[in-house]
């Protein structure tokens, strides 16, 4: 994968995560998107689907897309929040939330690579 493709993938992941976070916060009226039930039923599953798509499209080191999407959400949370007292806990939670997303990206990347070999 060339350098330009990697930059595009990172941009899609980080901006995609940030947009999902901010849209949920705005629609729900919550300061932090994960305080809304729609984060867990809509936004987080969409984040995982986004990382699966990124893993399929950009199969080299696909685990990074899950962490990049969650990094985008963490960045948006930091930019839009005024209380940082629970920030360390939030960063840990984003890291944990990235694990299933990174796993799906790994699976979709393997599917892509196996389909190319056939």
FISEDO-582468 format. One record per atom (N, C-alpha, C): residue in three letters; x, y, z; residue number from 1. Coordinates in nm, 4 decimals, always signed. Each point is the difference from the previous one (the first is absolute). Last residue first. Layout:
BEGIN
{res:ALA; X:X; Y:Y; Z:Z; n:NUM}
...
This chain:
BEGIN
{res:UNK; X:-0.7339; Y:-1.6304; Z:-0.4849; n:118}
{res:UNK; X:-0.0769; Y:-0.0999; Z:-0.0757; n:118}
{res:UNK; X:-0.0230; Y:+0.0378; Z:-0.1415; n:118}
{res:UNK; X:+0.2170; Y:+0.2780; Z:+0.3312; n:117}
{res:UNK; X:+0.0862; Y:-0.1145; Z:-0.0319; n:117}
{res:UNK; X:-0.0719; Y:-0.1014; Z:-0.0878; n:117}
{res:UNK; X:-0.2211; Y:+0.3876; Z:+0.1776; n:116}
{res:UNK; X:+0.0942; Y:+0.0398; Z:-0.1047; n:116}
{res:UNK; X:+0.0887; Y:-0.1163; Z:-0.0437; n:116}
{res:UNK; X:-0.3032; Y:-0.0471; Z:+0.3628; n:115}
{res:UNK; X:-0.0747; Y:+0.0072; Z:-0.1245; n:115}
{res:UNK; X:+0.0900; Y:+0.0403; Z:-0.1170; n:115}
{res:UNK; X:+0.1769; Y:-0.0066; Z:+0.4379; n:114}
{res:UNK; X:-0.0268; Y:-0.1366; Z:-0.0449; n:114}
{res:UNK; X:-0.0784; Y:-0.0011; Z:-0.1309; n:114}
{res:UNK; X:+0.0913; Y:+0.4152; Z:+0.2067; n:113}
{res:UNK; X:+0.1242; Y:-0.0605; Z:-0.0479; n:113}
{res:UNK; X:-0.0221; Y:-0.1427; Z:-0.0492; n:113}
{res:UNK; X:-0.3656; Y:+0.2312; Z:+0.1935; n:112}
{res:UNK; X:+0.0443; Y:+0.0678; Z:-0.1225; n:112}
{res:UNK; X:+0.1229; Y:-0.0679; Z:-0.0587; n:112}
{res:UNK; X:-0.1547; Y:-0.1477; Z:+0.4170; n:111}
{res:UNK; X:-0.0947; Y:-0.0363; Z:-0.1058; n:111}
{res:UNK; X:+0.0423; Y:+0.0597; Z:-0.1332; n:111}
{res:UNK; X:+0.2423; Y:+0.1257; Z:+0.3771; n:110}
{res:UNK; X:+0.0317; Y:-0.1381; Z:-0.0382; n:110}
{res:UNK; X:-0.0936; Y:-0.0493; Z:-0.1091; n:110}
{res:UNK; X:-0.0873; Y:+0.4213; Z:+0.1832; n:109}
{res:UNK; X:+0.1248; Y:+0.0049; Z:-0.0770; n:109}
{res:UNK; X:+0.0392; Y:-0.1402; Z:-0.0462; n:109}
{res:UNK; X:-0.3682; Y:+0.0429; Z:+0.2874; n:108}
{res:UNK; X:-0.0334; Y:+0.0445; Z:-0.1359; n:108}
{res:UNK; X:+0.1245; Y:+0.0107; Z:-0.0875; n:108}
{res:UNK; X:+0.0611; Y:-0.1172; Z:+0.4546; n:107}
{res:UNK; X:-0.0780; Y:-0.1026; Z:-0.0698; n:107}
{res:UNK; X:-0.0290; Y:+0.0418; Z:-0.1438; n:107}
{res:UNK; X:+0.2126; Y:+0.3111; Z:+0.2870; n:106}
{res:UNK; X:+0.0898; Y:-0.1137; Z:-0.0284; n:106}
{res:UNK; X:-0.0719; Y:-0.1056; Z:-0.0832; n:106}
{res:UNK; X:-0.2538; Y:+0.3576; Z:+0.1612; n:105}
{res:UNK; X:+0.0873; Y:+0.0447; Z:-0.1089; n:105}
{res:UNK; X:+0.0981; Y:-0.1104; Z:-0.0393; n:105}
{res:UNK; X:-0.2722; Y:-0.0731; Z:+0.3744; n:104}
{res:UNK; X:-0.0765; Y:-0.0094; Z:-0.1248; n:104}
{res:UNK; X:+0.0839; Y:+0.0451; Z:-0.1188; n:104}
{res:UNK; X:+0.1960; Y:+0.0448; Z:+0.4251; n:103}
{res:UNK; X:-0.0199; Y:-0.1403; Z:-0.0342; n:103}
{res:UNK; X:-0.0770; Y:-0.0180; Z:-0.1295; n:103}
{res:UNK; X:+0.0526; Y:+0.4300; Z:+0.1821; n:102}
{res:UNK; X:+0.1262; Y:-0.0460; Z:-0.0582; n:102}
{res:UNK; X:-0.0098; Y:-0.1467; Z:-0.0405; n:102}
{res:UNK; X:-0.3660; Y:+0.1778; Z:+0.2274; n:101}
{res:UNK; X:+0.0118; Y:+0.0643; Z:-0.1317; n:101}
{res:UNK; X:+0.1276; Y:-0.0451; Z:-0.0701; n:101}
{res:UNK; X:-0.0760; Y:-0.1364; Z:+0.4470; n:100}
{res:UNK; X:-0.0873; Y:-0.0708; Z:-0.0949; n:100}
{res:UNK; X:+0.0084; Y:+0.0578; Z:-0.1418; n:100}
{res:UNK; X:+0.2686; Y:+0.2263; Z:+0.3260; n:99}
{res:UNK; X:+0.0386; Y:-0.1401; Z:-0.0182; n:99}
{res:UNK; X:-0.0946; Y:-0.0778; Z:-0.0928; n:99}
{res:UNK; X:-0.0457; Y:+0.4681; Z:+0.1644; n:98}
{res:UNK; X:+0.0685; Y:-0.0201; Z:-0.1276; n:98}
{res:UNK; X:+0.0293; Y:-0.1472; Z:-0.0279; n:98}
{res:UNK; X:-0.1877; Y:+0.1589; Z:+0.4118; n:97}
{res:UNK; X:-0.1002; Y:+0.0006; Z:-0.1067; n:97}
{res:UNK; X:+0.0628; Y:-0.0244; Z:-0.1370; n:97}
{res:UNK; X:+0.2825; Y:+0.0477; Z:+0.3773; n:96}
{res:UNK; X:-0.0751; Y:-0.1255; Z:+0.0081; n:96}
{res:UNK; X:-0.1042; Y:-0.0104; Z:-0.1113; n:96}
{res:UNK; X:+0.2412; Y:+0.4016; Z:+0.0363; n:95}
{res:UNK; X:+0.0905; Y:-0.1085; Z:-0.0362; n:95}
{res:UNK; X:-0.0696; Y:-0.1354; Z:+0.0033; n:95}
{res:UNK; X:-0.2351; Y:+0.3754; Z:+0.1532; n:94}
{res:UNK; X:+0.0140; Y:+0.0039; Z:-0.1466; n:94}
{res:UNK; X:+0.0930; Y:-0.1105; Z:-0.0482; n:94}
{res:UNK; X:-0.0389; Y:+0.0533; Z:+0.4631; n:93}
{res:UNK; X:-0.1218; Y:-0.0561; Z:-0.0579; n:93}
{res:UNK; X:+0.0049; Y:+0.0021; Z:-0.1525; n:93}
{res:UNK; X:+0.3507; Y:+0.2057; Z:+0.2345; n:92}
{res:UNK; X:+0.0050; Y:-0.1451; Z:+0.0190; n:92}
{res:UNK; X:-0.1220; Y:-0.0658; Z:-0.0631; n:92}
{res:UNK; X:+0.0072; Y:+0.4623; Z:+0.0083; n:91}
{res:UNK; X:+0.0996; Y:-0.0481; Z:-0.0956; n:91}
{res:UNK; X:+0.0133; Y:-0.1518; Z:+0.0099; n:91}
{res:UNK; X:-0.2786; Y:+0.2147; Z:+0.3128; n:90}
{res:UNK; X:-0.0575; Y:+0.0033; Z:-0.1345; n:90}
{res:UNK; X:+0.0953; Y:-0.0528; Z:-0.1050; n:90}
{res:UNK; X:+0.1508; Y:+0.0553; Z:+0.4429; n:89}
{res:UNK; X:-0.0922; Y:-0.1131; Z:-0.0076; n:89}
{res:UNK; X:-0.0631; Y:-0.0078; Z:-0.1391; n:89}
{res:UNK; X:+0.2726; Y:+0.3735; Z:+0.0891; n:88}
{res:UNK; X:+0.0790; Y:-0.1237; Z:-0.0048; n:88}
{res:UNK; X:-0.0877; Y:-0.1257; Z:-0.0101; n:88}
{res:UNK; X:-0.2245; Y:+0.4260; Z:+0.0425; n:87}
{res:UNK; X:+0.0664; Y:-0.0232; Z:-0.1284; n:87}
{res:UNK; X:+0.0857; Y:-0.1271; Z:-0.0017; n:87}
{res:UNK; X:-0.2968; Y:+0.2377; Z:+0.3430; n:86}
{res:UNK; X:-0.0065; Y:-0.1435; Z:-0.0295; n:86}
{res:UNK; X:+0.0694; Y:-0.0352; Z:-0.1315; n:86}
{res:UNK; X:-0.0120; Y:+0.4534; Z:+0.1576; n:85}
{res:UNK; X:+0.0309; Y:-0.0769; Z:+0.1204; n:85}
{res:UNK; X:-0.0007; Y:-0.1504; Z:-0.0249; n:85}
{res:UNK; X:-0.0767; Y:+0.4183; Z:-0.2839; n:84}
{res:UNK; X:+0.0962; Y:-0.1041; Z:-0.0340; n:84}
{res:UNK; X:+0.0330; Y:-0.0900; Z:+0.1191; n:84}
{res:UNK; X:-0.3824; Y:+0.3719; Z:-0.2153; n:83}
{res:UNK; X:+0.0385; Y:-0.0671; Z:+0.1243; n:83}
{res:UNK; X:+0.0898; Y:-0.1190; Z:-0.0344; n:83}
{res:UNK; X:-0.1985; Y:+0.2734; Z:-0.3366; n:82}
{res:UNK; X:+0.0690; Y:+0.0958; Z:+0.0847; n:82}
{res:UNK; X:+0.0459; Y:-0.0623; Z:+0.1322; n:82}
{res:UNK; X:-0.1030; Y:-0.1650; Z:-0.5490; n:81}
{res:UNK; X:-0.0303; Y:-0.0152; Z:+0.1419; n:81}
{res:UNK; X:+0.0773; Y:+0.1029; Z:+0.0816; n:81}
{res:UNK; X:+0.0320; Y:-0.0884; Z:-0.4857; n:80}
{res:UNK; X:-0.1343; Y:+0.0500; Z:+0.0307; n:80}
{res:UNK; X:-0.0345; Y:-0.0023; Z:+0.1476; n:80}
{res:UNK; X:+0.4259; Y:-0.1553; Z:-0.1911; n:79}
{res:UNK; X:-0.0254; Y:+0.1341; Z:-0.0538; n:79}
{res:UNK; X:-0.1329; Y:+0.0578; Z:+0.0461; n:79}
{res:UNK; X:+0.1183; Y:-0.4458; Z:+0.1181; n:78}
{res:UNK; X:+0.0902; Y:+0.0941; Z:+0.0662; n:78}
{res:UNK; X:-0.0271; Y:+0.1425; Z:-0.0468; n:78}
{res:UNK; X:-0.2341; Y:-0.3478; Z:-0.2106; n:77}
{res:UNK; X:-0.0455; Y:+0.0134; Z:+0.1384; n:77}
{res:UNK; X:+0.0865; Y:+0.1029; Z:+0.0738; n:77}
{res:UNK; X:+0.1266; Y:-0.1174; Z:-0.4325; n:76}
{res:UNK; X:-0.1196; Y:+0.0860; Z:-0.0024; n:76}
{res:UNK; X:-0.0543; Y:+0.0196; Z:+0.1406; n:76}
{res:UNK; X:+0.3621; Y:-0.2939; Z:-0.0501; n:75}
{res:UNK; X:+0.0399; Y:+0.1371; Z:-0.0318; n:75}
{res:UNK; X:-0.1174; Y:+0.0957; Z:+0.0003; n:75}
{res:UNK; X:-0.0834; Y:-0.4594; Z:+0.0504; n:74}
{res:UNK; X:+0.0630; Y:+0.0552; Z:+0.1202; n:74}
{res:UNK; X:+0.0421; Y:+0.1451; Z:-0.0225; n:74}
{res:UNK; X:-0.1677; Y:-0.2361; Z:-0.3680; n:73}
{res:UNK; X:-0.1070; Y:+0.0268; Z:+0.0961; n:73}
{res:UNK; X:+0.0569; Y:+0.0611; Z:+0.1274; n:73}
{res:UNK; X:+0.3048; Y:-0.1370; Z:-0.3258; n:72}
{res:UNK; X:-0.0786; Y:+0.1121; Z:-0.0511; n:72}
{res:UNK; X:-0.1123; Y:+0.0378; Z:+0.0949; n:72}
{res:UNK; X:+0.2482; Y:-0.3814; Z:+0.0959; n:71}
{res:UNK; X:+0.0813; Y:+0.1179; Z:+0.0252; n:71}
{res:UNK; X:-0.0728; Y:+0.1250; Z:-0.0497; n:71}
{res:UNK; X:-0.1888; Y:-0.4143; Z:-0.0985; n:70}
{res:UNK; X:-0.0228; Y:+0.0352; Z:+0.1403; n:70}
{res:UNK; X:+0.0840; Y:+0.1214; Z:+0.0403; n:70}
{res:UNK; X:+0.0623; Y:-0.1667; Z:-0.4326; n:69}
{res:UNK; X:-0.1389; Y:+0.0465; Z:+0.0114; n:69}
{res:UNK; X:-0.0275; Y:+0.0438; Z:+0.1438; n:69}
{res:UNK; X:+0.4161; Y:-0.1987; Z:-0.0793; n:68}
{res:UNK; X:-0.0081; Y:+0.1338; Z:-0.0608; n:68}
{res:UNK; X:-0.1407; Y:+0.0577; Z:+0.0082; n:68}
{res:UNK; X:+0.0900; Y:-0.4451; Z:+0.1448; n:67}
{res:UNK; X:+0.0554; Y:+0.0972; Z:+0.0942; n:67}
{res:UNK; X:-0.0084; Y:+0.1423; Z:-0.0555; n:67}
{res:UNK; X:-0.1371; Y:-0.3508; Z:-0.2801; n:66}
{res:UNK; X:-0.0864; Y:+0.0040; Z:+0.1187; n:66}
{res:UNK; X:+0.0465; Y:+0.1036; Z:+0.1008; n:66}
{res:UNK; X:+0.2668; Y:-0.0852; Z:-0.3780; n:65}
{res:UNK; X:-0.1199; Y:+0.0768; Z:-0.0349; n:65}
{res:UNK; X:-0.0966; Y:+0.0073; Z:+0.1173; n:65}
{res:UNK; X:+0.4159; Y:-0.2566; Z:+0.0037; n:64}
{res:UNK; X:+0.0137; Y:+0.1429; Z:+0.0303; n:64}
{res:UNK; X:-0.1253; Y:+0.0801; Z:-0.0300; n:64}
{res:UNK; X:+0.0616; Y:-0.4746; Z:-0.0987; n:63}
{res:UNK; X:-0.0351; Y:+0.0270; Z:+0.1384; n:63}
{res:UNK; X:+0.0018; Y:+0.1492; Z:+0.0318; n:63}
{res:UNK; X:+0.1463; Y:-0.2027; Z:-0.4269; n:62}
{res:UNK; X:-0.1377; Y:+0.0476; Z:+0.0150; n:62}
{res:UNK; X:-0.0425; Y:+0.0326; Z:+0.1425; n:62}
{res:UNK; X:+0.4327; Y:-0.0891; Z:-0.3138; n:61}
{res:UNK; X:-0.0095; Y:+0.0389; Z:+0.1422; n:61}
{res:UNK; X:-0.1411; Y:+0.0499; Z:+0.0342; n:61}
{res:UNK; X:-0.0112; Y:-0.0640; Z:-0.4802; n:60}
{res:UNK; X:+0.1318; Y:-0.0048; Z:+0.0646; n:60}
{res:UNK; X:-0.0101; Y:+0.0572; Z:+0.1414; n:60}
{res:UNK; X:-0.3743; Y:-0.0174; Z:-0.3282; n:59}
{res:UNK; X:+0.0258; Y:-0.1182; Z:+0.0818; n:59}
{res:UNK; X:+0.1380; Y:-0.0095; Z:+0.0666; n:59}
{res:UNK; X:-0.3846; Y:+0.3309; Z:-0.2116; n:58}
{res:UNK; X:+0.1414; Y:+0.0264; Z:+0.0283; n:58}
{res:UNK; X:+0.0517; Y:-0.1117; Z:+0.0909; n:58}
{res:UNK; X:-0.4467; Y:-0.0246; Z:-0.1517; n:57}
{res:UNK; X:+0.0549; Y:+0.0890; Z:-0.1037; n:57}
{res:UNK; X:+0.1505; Y:+0.0201; Z:+0.0135; n:57}
{res:UNK; X:-0.2376; Y:-0.2587; Z:+0.3254; n:56}
{res:UNK; X:-0.0155; Y:-0.0632; Z:-0.1310; n:56}
{res:UNK; X:+0.0671; Y:+0.0827; Z:-0.1096; n:56}
{res:UNK; X:-0.0133; Y:+0.1724; Z:+0.4371; n:55}
{res:UNK; X:+0.0854; Y:-0.1182; Z:-0.0027; n:55}
{res:UNK; X:-0.0061; Y:-0.0708; Z:-0.1341; n:55}
{res:UNK; X:-0.2916; Y:+0.3607; Z:+0.0768; n:54}
{res:UNK; X:+0.1379; Y:+0.0469; Z:-0.0169; n:54}
{res:UNK; X:+0.0973; Y:-0.1178; Z:-0.0053; n:54}
{res:UNK; X:-0.4481; Y:-0.0971; Z:+0.0942; n:53}
{res:UNK; X:+0.0134; Y:+0.0470; Z:-0.1388; n:53}
{res:UNK; X:+0.1434; Y:+0.0462; Z:-0.0274; n:53}
{res:UNK; X:-0.1044; Y:-0.1146; Z:+0.4399; n:52}
{res:UNK; X:-0.0030; Y:-0.1191; Z:-0.0846; n:52}
{res:UNK; X:+0.0180; Y:+0.0360; Z:-0.1463; n:52}
{res:UNK; X:-0.0442; Y:+0.3474; Z:+0.3088; n:51}
{res:UNK; X:+0.1327; Y:-0.0616; Z:+0.0077; n:51}
{res:UNK; X:+0.0060; Y:-0.1292; Z:-0.0810; n:51}
{res:UNK; X:-0.4147; Y:+0.2216; Z:+0.0260; n:50}
{res:UNK; X:+0.0977; Y:+0.0839; Z:-0.0704; n:50}
{res:UNK; X:+0.1381; Y:-0.0634; Z:+0.0031; n:50}
{res:UNK; X:-0.3364; Y:-0.2013; Z:+0.2551; n:49}
{res:UNK; X:-0.0206; Y:-0.0258; Z:-0.1432; n:49}
{res:UNK; X:+0.0993; Y:+0.0819; Z:-0.0829; n:49}
{res:UNK; X:-0.0062; Y:+0.0795; Z:+0.4581; n:48}
{res:UNK; X:+0.0564; Y:-0.1323; Z:-0.0263; n:48}
{res:UNK; X:-0.0148; Y:-0.0350; Z:-0.1479; n:48}
{res:UNK; X:-0.2001; Y:+0.3937; Z:+0.1441; n:47}
{res:UNK; X:+0.1458; Y:+0.0139; Z:+0.0108; n:47}
{res:UNK; X:+0.0683; Y:-0.1327; Z:-0.0314; n:47}
{res:UNK; X:-0.4673; Y:+0.0070; Z:+0.0315; n:46}
{res:UNK; X:+0.0453; Y:+0.0628; Z:-0.1249; n:46}
{res:UNK; X:+0.1518; Y:+0.0188; Z:-0.0007; n:46}
{res:UNK; X:-0.1985; Y:-0.1641; Z:+0.3991; n:45}
{res:UNK; X:-0.0033; Y:-0.0994; Z:-0.1085; n:45}
{res:UNK; X:+0.0427; Y:+0.0580; Z:-0.1350; n:45}
{res:UNK; X:-0.0240; Y:+0.3088; Z:+0.3541; n:44}
{res:UNK; X:+0.1079; Y:-0.0959; Z:+0.0200; n:44}
{res:UNK; X:-0.0049; Y:-0.1131; Z:-0.1029; n:44}
{res:UNK; X:-0.3515; Y:+0.3214; Z:-0.0143; n:43}
{res:UNK; X:+0.1309; Y:+0.0573; Z:-0.0311; n:43}
{res:UNK; X:+0.1136; Y:-0.0998; Z:+0.0161; n:43}
{res:UNK; X:-0.4613; Y:-0.1350; Z:+0.1082; n:42}
{res:UNK; X:+0.0179; Y:+0.0444; Z:-0.1385; n:42}
{res:UNK; X:+0.1460; Y:+0.0388; Z:-0.0285; n:42}
{res:UNK; X:-0.1526; Y:-0.1598; Z:+0.4324; n:41}
{res:UNK; X:-0.0849; Y:-0.0772; Z:-0.0913; n:41}
{res:UNK; X:+0.0215; Y:+0.0351; Z:-0.1467; n:41}
{res:UNK; X:+0.2326; Y:+0.2156; Z:+0.3681; n:40}
{res:UNK; X:+0.0238; Y:-0.1437; Z:+0.0149; n:40}
{res:UNK; X:-0.0809; Y:-0.0836; Z:-0.0989; n:40}
{res:UNK; X:-0.0501; Y:+0.4748; Z:+0.0144; n:39}
{res:UNK; X:+0.1420; Y:-0.0282; Z:-0.0256; n:39}
{res:UNK; X:+0.0223; Y:-0.1509; Z:-0.0025; n:39}
{res:UNK; X:-0.4244; Y:+0.1772; Z:+0.1170; n:38}
{res:UNK; X:+0.0223; Y:-0.0191; Z:-0.1432; n:38}
{res:UNK; X:+0.1473; Y:-0.0213; Z:-0.0340; n:38}
{res:UNK; X:-0.1507; Y:+0.1097; Z:+0.4423; n:37}
{res:UNK; X:-0.0204; Y:-0.1422; Z:-0.0319; n:37}
{res:UNK; X:+0.0242; Y:-0.0275; Z:-0.1479; n:37}
{res:UNK; X:+0.2554; Y:+0.3960; Z:+0.2636; n:36}
{res:UNK; X:-0.1273; Y:-0.0249; Z:-0.0694; n:36}
{res:UNK; X:-0.0120; Y:-0.1489; Z:-0.0312; n:36}
{res:UNK; X:+0.3924; Y:+0.1844; Z:+0.1917; n:35}
{res:UNK; X:-0.1060; Y:+0.0149; Z:+0.1011; n:35}
{res:UNK; X:-0.1383; Y:-0.0239; Z:-0.0602; n:35}
{res:UNK; X:+0.4060; Y:+0.0124; Z:-0.2584; n:34}
{res:UNK; X:-0.0267; Y:-0.1302; Z:+0.0603; n:34}
{res:UNK; X:-0.0943; Y:+0.0071; Z:+0.1186; n:34}
{res:UNK; X:+0.1447; Y:+0.3974; Z:-0.2414; n:33}
{res:UNK; X:-0.0872; Y:-0.0862; Z:-0.0799; n:33}
{res:UNK; X:-0.0317; Y:-0.1317; Z:+0.0697; n:33}
{res:UNK; X:+0.0978; Y:+0.4699; Z:+0.2416; n:32}
{res:UNK; X:+0.0801; Y:-0.1135; Z:-0.0448; n:32}
{res:UNK; X:-0.0923; Y:-0.1005; Z:-0.0667; n:32}
{res:UNK; X:-0.2045; Y:+0.3874; Z:+0.1250; n:31}
{res:UNK; X:+0.1351; Y:+0.0536; Z:-0.0161; n:31}
{res:UNK; X:+0.0936; Y:-0.1077; Z:-0.0527; n:31}
{res:UNK; X:-0.5309; Y:-0.0064; Z:-0.1182; n:30}
{res:UNK; X:+0.0927; Y:-0.0331; Z:+0.1085; n:30}
{res:UNK; X:+0.1361; Y:+0.0628; Z:-0.0280; n:30}
{res:UNK; X:-0.4061; Y:-0.0139; Z:-0.2849; n:29}
{res:UNK; X:+0.0044; Y:+0.1117; Z:+0.0931; n:29}
{res:UNK; X:+0.0912; Y:-0.0252; Z:+0.1199; n:29}
{res:UNK; X:-0.1132; Y:-0.2670; Z:-0.4170; n:28}
{res:UNK; X:-0.0509; Y:-0.0421; Z:+0.1312; n:28}
{res:UNK; X:-0.0051; Y:+0.1155; Z:+0.1004; n:28}
{res:UNK; X:+0.1689; Y:+0.0685; Z:-0.4432; n:27}
{res:UNK; X:-0.1355; Y:-0.0542; Z:-0.0130; n:27}
{res:UNK; X:-0.0594; Y:-0.0337; Z:+0.1361; n:27}
{res:UNK; X:+0.4510; Y:+0.1469; Z:-0.0158; n:26}
{res:UNK; X:-0.0917; Y:+0.1065; Z:-0.0418; n:26}
{res:UNK; X:-0.1444; Y:-0.0506; Z:-0.0034; n:26}
{res:UNK; X:+0.3451; Y:-0.3106; Z:+0.0958; n:25}
{res:UNK; X:-0.0118; Y:+0.0984; Z:+0.1077; n:25}
{res:UNK; X:-0.1010; Y:+0.1080; Z:-0.0353; n:25}
{res:UNK; X:+0.1043; Y:-0.3172; Z:-0.3305; n:24}
{res:UNK; X:-0.0759; Y:-0.0610; Z:+0.1087; n:24}
{res:UNK; X:-0.0206; Y:+0.0983; Z:+0.1139; n:24}
{res:UNK; X:+0.2732; Y:+0.1338; Z:-0.3546; n:23}
{res:UNK; X:-0.1397; Y:-0.0101; Z:-0.0451; n:23}
{res:UNK; X:-0.0868; Y:-0.0599; Z:+0.1092; n:23}
{res:UNK; X:+0.4647; Y:+0.0168; Z:+0.0747; n:22}
{res:UNK; X:-0.0629; Y:+0.1318; Z:+0.0090; n:22}
{res:UNK; X:-0.1456; Y:-0.0031; Z:-0.0445; n:22}
{res:UNK; X:+0.2582; Y:-0.4033; Z:-0.0298; n:21}
{res:UNK; X:-0.0085; Y:+0.0469; Z:+0.1386; n:21}
{res:UNK; X:-0.0790; Y:+0.1304; Z:+0.0089; n:21}
{res:UNK; X:+0.0966; Y:-0.1707; Z:-0.4291; n:20}
{res:UNK; X:-0.0972; Y:-0.0857; Z:+0.0691; n:20}
{res:UNK; X:-0.0211; Y:+0.0469; Z:+0.1439; n:20}
{res:UNK; X:+0.3336; Y:+0.2159; Z:-0.2483; n:19}
{res:UNK; X:-0.1343; Y:+0.0362; Z:-0.0482; n:19}
{res:UNK; X:-0.1066; Y:-0.0850; Z:+0.0697; n:19}
{res:UNK; X:+0.4524; Y:-0.1005; Z:+0.0898; n:18}
{res:UNK; X:-0.0362; Y:+0.1313; Z:+0.0557; n:18}
{res:UNK; X:-0.1411; Y:+0.0404; Z:-0.0410; n:18}
{res:UNK; X:+0.1837; Y:-0.3972; Z:-0.1855; n:17}
{res:UNK; X:-0.0263; Y:-0.0143; Z:+0.1434; n:17}
{res:UNK; X:-0.0460; Y:+0.1298; Z:+0.0633; n:17}
{res:UNK; X:+0.1333; Y:+0.0152; Z:-0.4515; n:16}
{res:UNK; X:-0.1220; Y:-0.0796; Z:+0.0158; n:16}
{res:UNK; X:-0.0372; Y:-0.0181; Z:+0.1456; n:16}
{res:UNK; X:+0.4089; Y:+0.2047; Z:-0.1037; n:15}
{res:UNK; X:-0.1122; Y:+0.0909; Z:-0.0250; n:15}
{res:UNK; X:-0.1322; Y:-0.0747; Z:+0.0152; n:15}
{res:UNK; X:+0.3850; Y:-0.2607; Z:+0.0453; n:14}
{res:UNK; X:-0.0032; Y:+0.1024; Z:+0.1053; n:14}
{res:UNK; X:-0.1181; Y:+0.0948; Z:-0.0192; n:14}
{res:UNK; X:+0.0706; Y:-0.3407; Z:-0.3295; n:13}
{res:UNK; X:-0.0229; Y:-0.0579; Z:+0.1319; n:13}
{res:UNK; X:-0.0179; Y:+0.1077; Z:+0.1065; n:13}
{res:UNK; X:+0.1142; Y:+0.1261; Z:-0.4452; n:12}
{res:UNK; X:-0.1362; Y:-0.0556; Z:+0.0059; n:12}
{res:UNK; X:-0.0322; Y:-0.0528; Z:+0.1390; n:12}
{res:UNK; X:+0.4395; Y:+0.1472; Z:-0.0753; n:11}
{res:UNK; X:-0.0926; Y:+0.1127; Z:-0.0040; n:11}
{res:UNK; X:-0.1443; Y:-0.0486; Z:+0.0106; n:11}
{res:UNK; X:+0.3385; Y:-0.3234; Z:-0.0383; n:10}
{res:UNK; X:+0.0027; Y:+0.0642; Z:+0.1318; n:10}
{res:UNK; X:-0.0989; Y:+0.1164; Z:+0.0057; n:10}
{res:UNK; X:+0.0519; Y:-0.2067; Z:-0.4153; n:9}
{res:UNK; X:-0.0649; Y:-0.0906; Z:+0.0947; n:9}
{res:UNK; X:-0.0028; Y:+0.0598; Z:+0.1402; n:9}
{res:UNK; X:+0.2345; Y:+0.2318; Z:-0.3352; n:8}
{res:UNK; X:-0.1445; Y:+0.0053; Z:-0.0256; n:8}
{res:UNK; X:-0.0742; Y:-0.0873; Z:+0.1008; n:8}
{res:UNK; X:+0.4666; Y:-0.0165; Z:+0.0080; n:7}
{res:UNK; X:-0.0485; Y:+0.1295; Z:+0.0487; n:7}
{res:UNK; X:-0.1505; Y:+0.0141; Z:-0.0189; n:7}
{res:UNK; X:+0.2083; Y:-0.3814; Z:-0.1781; n:6}
{res:UNK; X:+0.0031; Y:-0.0051; Z:+0.1465; n:6}
{res:UNK; X:-0.0536; Y:+0.1302; Z:+0.0588; n:6}
{res:UNK; X:+0.0571; Y:-0.0224; Z:-0.4648; n:5}
{res:UNK; X:-0.1133; Y:-0.0832; Z:+0.0413; n:5}
{res:UNK; X:-0.0079; Y:-0.0083; Z:+0.1523; n:5}
{res:UNK; X:+0.3721; Y:+0.2183; Z:-0.1879; n:4}
{res:UNK; X:-0.1225; Y:+0.0786; Z:-0.0216; n:4}
{res:UNK; X:-0.1234; Y:-0.0772; Z:+0.0457; n:4}
{res:UNK; X:+0.4250; Y:-0.2147; Z:+0.0018; n:3}
{res:UNK; X:-0.0101; Y:+0.1006; Z:+0.1057; n:3}
{res:UNK; X:-0.1285; Y:+0.0820; Z:-0.0115; n:3}
{res:UNK; X:-0.0045; Y:-0.4991; Z:-0.2066; n:2}
{res:UNK; X:+0.0858; Y:+0.1178; Z:-0.0102; n:2}
{res:UNK; X:-0.0326; Y:+0.1022; Z:+0.1086; n:2}
{res:UNK; X:-0.0273; Y:-0.5525; Z:-0.0100; n:1}
{res:UNK; X:-0.0866; Y:+0.1174; Z:+0.0000; n:1}
{res:UNK; X:+0.0905; Y:+0.1227; Z:+0.0000; n:1}
